Amino acid sequence: MGAKRYCVISLLMVIMVTVSSYGKSFPLSLSYSNPTPALLYLDNKVDIHYTNGKYFFTELDLLDNNDWFSEKISSIKNFNEEVPDDQVVELTINNSSNTATNVLNFQEGYIEVPSNSFTDFGNSDEFTLEARIKIDQFPESGSSAGDSSSPNRNYIISKKNVLGLYLINLNGQTHIEGRFRKDHYGDWPNIITSEALVLDRWYHVAFVTNISGSSGVQKLYIDGTLVSTTSFSVGGASSGITQSNNRLGIGANLWNETPSQYFKGSISEVRMWDVERSQTDIDANKNTQVSANSNLKLYYQINEGTGNTVTDVSANNLNGTINGTYTWVDTSSPEKNIFYYDFSNISSYQGSGNTVNDLSSGGNHGVVLGDNSQIYFDSNENAFFFNESNGDHGIAIQNHNYVSGASDQIENLTLSAKIKLPDSTSNRQRIILSYDRSSVFRFAIGSDASISASAAGKISFMFTNSSGTNDKYDAGYSGDLRDNQWHDLMVKFEANKSGGLKYYVDGVLTYTDPETYSPISNQNTSETPRFGVIGNGSEMTSANGSRAPTDPFSGWIKSIK
């Protein structure tokens, strides 16, 4: 996303940090006792204050992948004269961003904006659309850009016959695309990002269009960085942005009477301007709320936290109505990661040895068990390889276990993994993660239970609760995961809710189990405690105990959490 400049701090110092990262607040203390360069990465703008009173300002790249301090401060600038190294004894970073604690999560919901003339950009012939988004589910995959009704689009902002900003899935890769219509003549200049998006990560997106004379320009920004630019010509009757007071919506396509192509995920900080905002302005306000001015025609912070009305805090009072299926989410209470291993990240695995570092805040590190000719790091795939021919191996999760019964029952659980299985016709079970199917749960490809034929080549999720053992699988997936291709898999479980068990393949919801299930492991049993293992079965009562059943994963696992 363009060149990056980095600030390397090579001073004798102590850094005390308090950071609020879009609803998450936490302290960090870093100490340095030698001139080794210190590299620190945050996802918001901050002021940096030296103890002798000198101030600095930083421009920061946005990257929130549940690894808040994974990279670097960039583009540091002095407001005062440079501070001599020998005067620096302490560095304090104060985050002054104003970020939301409530966001709106859309399932099949949308916000309808009242009919108005303020969001008609035909007079100014320029606009900027902005939003913060977090994607829960990608659109269906398609082979071409298609038209406004194509199922491989999920809309962030839509104005009938005028403009759209949306996700588009092209051949399994999801991008941001923006387009608008030139003066009712059916000509739609468009612009699309080249890099694919990922699930479960906050992005700030901005779509800019400006027409001047006989030409125009479109720009797309992600996280304040210009990622795509395109030019187009205008002239004759088709000379500007279509003027219209047609339906305007957030989170769905409102071109027809019945909404469609819903955005699946969370949206906040929606802004519509009748000017081209500069990159400096976009970047400076990507993680903050802004003040109203005459060019800000619509501004939904979407932080109400309750009800079906969102307030327009521009001067135009275009309060929106929420319709359909949606949930208010409190981001000040983020989901807790039990563990997160990414074997392609050297912070998690160094490429050799038996220790795997937990990238979450849980401290539940892993230990590689078994013959290193049967389980090993494959540098060609940047992932761990598991050989099915020798059963007694896996990666044991340390410091974490489940105790069966009401005190340790699981009401909400999300499991995700990036895996690759070689071509095969065998129906044998390939276990990705197990805490013991008959006591807690097992996450696998295929099954050794009565569903083995139906579940072959599909995600299975098997668990036990007070109703007994439940052997379930992704009955909606028509493909076969035994195809020698990389796949992103996810299972989401929510107890006591109809349709609370969902399966995802490569970001697409493939099946919703219609049943309602009691919490996992809420039963009383002698099979307790149970520790977890990656790549094999578990009946472990201690962190490195017995692996059973010995149905090892066959292929590669790159990451799991």
FENGI-V879670 format. One line per field, one symbol per residue. ss: DSSP state (A for helix, B for strand, O for the rest). A space follows every 50 residues. Layout:
ss=???
This chain:
ss=OOOOOBOOBOOOBBBBBBBBOOOOBBBBBBBBOOOOOBOOOOOOOBBBBB OOOOBBBBBOOOOOOOOOOOOOOBBBBBOOOOOOAAAOOBBBBBBOOOOO OBBBBBBBBBBBBOOOOOOOOOOOOBBBBBBBBBBBBOOOOBOOOOOOOO OOBBBBBBBOOOBBBBBBBBOOBBBBBBBBOBOOOOBOOBBBOOOOOOOO OBBBBBBBBBBBOOBBBBBBBBOOBBBBBBBBBOBOOBOOBOOOOOOBBB OOBOOOOOOBOOOBBBBBBBBBBOOOOOAAAAAAOOOOOOOOOOOBBBBB OOOOOOOOBBOBOOOOOOOBBBBBBBBBBBOOOOOOOOOOBBOOOOOOOO OOOOBBOOOOOOOOOBBBBOOOOOBBBBOOOOBBBBOOOOOOOBBBBBBB BBOOOAAAOBOBBBBBBBBBOOOOOOOOOBBBBBOOOOOOBBBBBOOOOO OAAAAOOOBBBBBBBOOBBBBBBOOOOOOOOOOOOBBBBBBBBBOOOOOO BBBBBOOBBBBBBOOOOOOBOOOOOOOOOBBBBBOOOOOOOOOOOOOOOO OOOOBBBBBBO
